[in-house]
Amino acid sequence: MARLSFKGGIHPLKEIHEGKHATKDKGIRAYMPEEVCIPLDQHLGAPSTPVVKKGDMVLVGQVIAEAVGPKGIPVHASVSGEVTGVVQKQLLHDKPSTCVCIKNDGADTWVEHAGLGSVETAPADQIIPAVRSAGICGMGGACFPTHAKMTLPEGQTVDTIILNGSECETFITADHRLMLEQPEQVVDGLRAAMRAMKVAKGIIAIEENKRNAYEAITKAASAREGVSVALLKTKYPQGGEKQLIHAVTGREVPSGGLPMHARVVVLNVATAAAIADAVTQGKPLIERITTVTGCVKEPSNLLLRVGTPVSEVIAACGGTTEEPGKMFFGGSMTGVALPDDTVNVTKANNCLVVVNKKDAVLKDATPCIRCGRCVAACPIMLNPMRLNELCEAGNLEEAKKNNMMDCILCGSCGYVCPAKIKFPFKEAKDKIAARRI
């Protein structure tokens, strides 16, 4: 079996760096929180508008916030119980988020819901509306509304849907466990998306360090119309859309372009599983699998209700083994540091890593030695060294001319840099976008 890949990238394969060994063999287990606080701005696009108030009683799956705008999605209650408040809470954005807080009554009583039928027989034109009604957004971390990704502009066509099962980031094993334990659901979600978008070819791409998941998905995909499975080399950032498309199809997404410009749509495997739930059961997205690892007593893959506070997540894993120095959502390459353990889990959060004080200390940067390792590692074939010089000089216009906006913020350049330079590319991209340079 050929192992597909792309040019550039890095190999954080040593156990100390990859960090998957602690949870890759841990089966998914559900955790029910005592209270949830559900942000209404989890997805890219306009925040949803709350339709409940303090004192209201809600059921699991009930709409608590309505969609705003064409890219908006509704938000649903993840537990049944009493709304304790509609509050402003500072989470991970620049501004406070509107959140609906619900005290769990422990009954887990669902609102009535019904699906469209089998993914092979459901009316194709009703699948995308069902995806939107279910509040599904990208569960690989980007949180782009899935119905919007599946709705192509007039005149645009795609011929392939790729399910991203690479899970190339460090520490995370949530998608690995999903593919291993629920492979039929993943394939069902792909088939539903293929029928909705009138696409004949669906490819599920999995890295070779997940051979058991590859075998489970291959078995589930056998005899399913148009579905195949691709084996990828274990390399970071194999899961980046542009890198994945090139590895699997040989096509290149043009500079400034989107996957659809290469006639491809990329969905995460967890997103596909959520699509299957929406189509077959009418079930909204109210929970997700999250890897919890680092200095916790019981590293785990937890099925968490959206809005669960991080403090409860850590407690569900037996607490910490030593005093934390840092916590972050996601892997060590692209993860986002948390201010404290009061932050709540969203649809985007596939991993929580708790790091001890020793490992949380970053090494000081030293002057660039112009070794060129960052250039060799860049999967977009940019010149990080030159871009860093331009950013430090405040010359964002020239940085844009040097394709700054094509940077996927994978962190490969910083990982290989012997000088431990902290490349400020996210801040630069945000400034360029804000100033419309």
N, C-alpha and C positions, 0 to 999 in steps of 0.2 A: 504494500500500500504506500503510494507516494505521500510524502509529508509536505504540505504546502506552506509557503512562507512569503516574506517580503524583504526588501533590502533595508539594512540598518537595524535599529532596535538593540536591545540588551538581553542578557541572560542572568536574571537574578535567581539562580537555581539552587544555591546553597540553602540548606534548611534554615539557617539563621536569618537569611534574607527573604526567602520565599514565604516561610511561616505557615504553610498549609498543612504541615504534618500533624498539628495539634487537633485539627477538626475534620480532615478529609474522610475519616472513617466514622465520624459521629453522625448517626441518623438524625433526621429532623424530628424535633419534639416541640409541641405547642406550649405556649405560655399565655395565661390569661391575666391581664393587669387589673389592679384595683380601680384605677382611674386612667382615662386617656385625655390628652389635650391635642386636638387635631388641627394642624395648621391649614388654612384655606388657600395658601400660596405655594403648595408643594410642587406644582407643575409649572413649566414654562408657559408664559401667557398671563392674562389678567387673573388676579385672585378671584375665587368664587365668592358669591354673596350669601351670607348666612340667612337661613329661613327659620331658625329656631331661636329661642330665648331662654334665659335662666328660668328653671322650674319646669320646663317642658319634659315630658317623658318620651323617650325615643327607643326604637327597635334597631337591632343590627341590620345594616343595609339600608336604613331609611336615609333619604336625602336630607342633609343638614345645611347644605350650601349649594346654590344653583350656579350653573356655568355662566360665564360672562364672555361674550365675543365668540367668533368662529373657532378659536383655538381653546376656548375654555372647556372645562369638564366639571361635572358635579362632584361634590364630596359627600361621603356617606358615613353614618355612624358605624364605628367598629365594635362597639359593645352596646348592649341594651341597658337602660337606666335613666337617671335624671341629669339633665343639663345643669351643671353647676355654675356656668358662666360663659359668656362670649367675651373674650378678653384680648387685650393686646399684650403680646409676649415677645421679648427679644430672643430670637433664636440665632440663625446663622446668616441672616440677611443684614444689609445695612440698616434697614428700618424694622421696627417691630412688626410681627405677623399677627393677623387676626386669627384667633384659635377658638374652637368650640370644645369646652371641657365637659366630660361626661363621667359621672360616678357609676361604676359598673354594679348592676344589681345582682350579678352572678347567675342570672337565668339564661343568658345568651339566647334571647327570644328574637327570631328573625322576622323582618317584614315579609309579606308575601312576595314571591318572585317566581318567574317561570321563564324557561329558556325557549329557544327557537327550534329545538330538536337536535338531531345529530349534525355534526359539522359537515357531513357529506350531503345532507338533505335540507338543511336550513335555507330559507330564501336568501340568495346571495346578496340581494340589494338591501337586506335588513341587518347584515352583519356589522357594517361600519357604524350605523346608528346605535346598535347594541353595544359596541365597544365604547362609544362616547357615553352612553347612558350609564355604563358600568364604571366610569371615572378612571379608565385605564390610561396610564402614561408610561413612558419608557422606564423599565425597572432595572436597567443596567447602571443607572446613576444620572442620566441626562434629564429624565422626567419630561421629555417632549410628548405632548398629547398624541396618543397613538392613532386616534381617528384622523388627526390632521396629517400625520405621516402617510396614512393609507389613502388619503384623498388627494389625488394628483391634480396639478393645474391643467387647465384646458390645453389639449394638444400634446401633453407629456405622457409617455408610456414607459412601463418597465416590463422586463421579461423574466426577472429572477427575484425571489425573496430569499435572503440569507438569514438564518437564525444564528445569532452569536452565542455559541456555547464555549468560547475559548477561555473565559474567566482568567485572563492573563495576569491580572493584578495580584500583588502579594497578599497573603493571609486569607483571601476570600475563597470559600468552598461552598457557598450557598447554591450556586447554579449547578455545581458538580453533584451535590446531593439531590437536587431536584431532578436532574436528568437520570440519575441512578434509580431513584425511588418512584418517579412519576413520568416515565418516558412516553407513555401513550398520550398523556395530557399535553406534553410539549408538541408531539407530532400533530395531535388534533388541532392545536392552536395554529400551527403552520398551515394545515389544510384549510382551515377557516379563512385565514388571511389570503391564501392563494385564490380561493373561490371568490372572495369579496373583491379582489383586485384583478380578477381574470388573468392570473399569472400561471403559466404552465409548469414552471420549474421552481422547486423549493429545495434549498440546501441547508443542512444543519452542520455547522462547522465546530469541531471540537479539538482541543489541543491533545497531543499524544500522552501527556501526563495524567489523563483521565480515561485510560483505556477501558476501564469497567463501564464508565458512562457511555463511551463510544459504542461498546458492544450492546448495551441496553437500548440505546437510541436506534442503532442499526437494526436490531430485532424488531423494535416497535414500528420502524419505518418501512419494513419489508412489505411489498405488495401495496403500498400506499401510492396513489397516482402522483407521479411527478416529483416524488420526494427522494433525495439521496443524502448521504452523509459524507462529509469531507474531514480528513484527518490533517491537523495542522501541526507544524513544529512548535515546540514549547519555547516561546520567545515573547518578550514584551516590547511594544504594545500590540500584540497580535489581534487584540479585540477592538482596536481603533477601526472605525468604519472604513476609512480609506485603505488601511493596511489589509483589512479583512477582504474587502472587495478585490483588491489587486491579487492577494494570495489565492483566492478561490476562483476568480473569473479571468484574471489577467488584465482586467480593465483598470483604467486610471480615472479617478474623479478629478476633473479639471480644477485648477487653482481658483478658489472662490466659489466653487461649485458644490453641489449636494450629491449624495449617492444616486438620486434619481437621474442625474445627468449622465450617469454611467448605466442607466436603465436597471438599477438595482434598488431595492428597499431592504434595510437591515433592521431586524427586530431582535431583542434579547430573548433568550429561551424562557425566562420567567414571565416576560410580557406575553409570549405565546401561550403559556399555561393560563394566564389570566384571561386571555381571549377565549380559550376553550371554556372556561368557567362561565363567562358572560354569554356565550352562544348556547351552550348545552343546558345551563341552569338558570340563566338570567342573574347570576351572582355578581354583585359589584366588587370592586377591588377594595377590600378592607383589611387585608393582612399580607405579609410578605415574609419570606425566609431571610434571616439575617445571621451571618456568622459572627460569633462573639468570641474573641480570643485575646491573647496577651497574658497579662498577669491576673487572670481570673482563675478561681479554683477548678471550675469545670468548663473548659472551652467547649462551645456547643454551636450547633446550627438550630436556631430557634425560629418557630413560626410565630411571628409577633403581630399583634393587632396594631394598625396604624394609630399613632398618638401615644404609644407606650413610652413612659419616661425612661431615660437611660439608667437612672438609679434603680428602677425595677428590673431592667434587663440584666444589670450586673448582679443584682441580688438573686435572680433566677439562675445564675451560673455560680452560686455559692459565695459571691463576694470576691474581693481581691486577695491575692496572696501577699502583696506588699503595697506600700503607699504609692498610688499612681503619680506619675510625673506629667503624663499627657494622655488624652483620649482623643481618638479621631474616628470619623465615619469614613469607610472606604479602606483601600489598601495604603501601603506606605508611599507609593509613588504619586498618587493623585488625591489622597485623603484630605479631609477638611477637619482641622482641629476644633474641639468643642470647648466652650468657655467653662462649662461645669456639667454636672450630671442631671440637671433639670431639663435639658434639651430632650425633645420628643422624636421618636422614630417616625419617618415619613415613608412614602412609597419608594423613594430613591435609595434608602439606606440598606445596602446589601451586606454591610460589615461594620462592626464596632470593635476597635482595637484599643486595649488599655495597656499603656506602656509604663514601665517603672521609671523612677527618677533618673537612674543611670543612663538608660537607653534613650531617654527623652532629650538629653543634652546634645545639641548640634555642634559639630566642629566649626571653629572659626575659619572663615575663608582667607585664602592667601592670594597674592597676585597671579593672574593668568600666566602660565608658562608656554602658551601657544603650541600645545602638543597636538591639537586637532582631533582629540578623541571625541569631543562633542559633535563635530561635523560628521565623523564616521557613524556615530550612534543615531543621529537624527533620522527618524523614519520618513520625514517629509523632505529630506535632503536640503534643509536650510543650513545657514552658517550661524550657529548659536553664538560663537565667539564675536562675530561682527555685530550681530543684533544686540548683544549685551553692551558692547561699546557704544552703540547708538542710543540705547536706552539710558545708560549712565550719563551720556551727554545731553539727554533731554531732546534728542533729535527724532521725534516720533514720526515725522513726515518721511524721513529717509528710511526709518525702520519699516514703515509700511511699504515703501518701494522695494525693500528687500524681503517682501512677502511675510512680514511679521504676522499678519492675520491668518496665514495658513498653519501656524503653529498649533498643534493639538494639545499642548500643555501636558504632555506625557511624563516629563521629568527625566527622560533618558539622558539628556545632556548633563544635568546636575548629578545624576547617579555615577557617571563615568568620570566626572571631572576630578583630577587629582588635587586641584586647588580648592575643592569644595565650594565653588562659587555658587551663590544662590541666584540663579537667573530670574530676573523680575518680569517674566513674559506675560503672566496673567494680568498684572497691574498695567503693563504697557498696552495690552490688547483692550482692556477696559477703558483706558484713557483715550485710545484711538477711536473706539466706538462712541464714547461719550462726546468727543469733540467733532466727530464726523470728519476726520482728517481725510 
